[in-house]
């Protein structure tokens, strides 16, 4: 398993325990999570975003139904060398 996959696995477990906790974190806060620090070694996470399924249907009466239920789809980030 690669480094990116290990990071994604840790992030998924954190989101599973506390849904939505990662949505508002920036790069600095993500890099300072203890489990992530142990994995990333000389690398740094940049441009971190959480992608969720927000598929919403709008009806003629003005109501809406979110059929995506804000499920976690993926994490988007880059690993750069921290010199």
Rosetta blueprint (number, residue, H / E / L):
1 X L
2 X L
3 X H
4 X H
5 X H
6 X H
7 X H
8 X H
9 X H
10 X H
11 X H
12 X H
13 X H
14 X H
15 X H
16 X H
17 X H
18 X L
19 X L
20 X L
21 X L
22 X L
23 X L
24 X L
25 X L
26 X L
27 X H
28 X H
29 X H
30 X H
31 X H
32 X L
33 X L
34 X H
35 X H
36 X H
37 X H
38 X H
39 X H
40 X H
41 X L
42 X L
43 X E
44 X E
45 X E
46 X E
47 X E
48 X E
49 X E
50 X E
51 X E
52 X E
53 X E
54 X L
55 X L
56 X E
57 X E
58 X E
59 X L
60 X L
61 X L
62 X L
63 X L
64 X E
65 X E
66 X E
67 X L
68 X L
69 X L
70 X L
71 X E
72 X E
73 X E
74 X E
75 X E
76 X E
77 X E
78 X E
79 X E
80 X E
81 X E
82 X L
83 X L
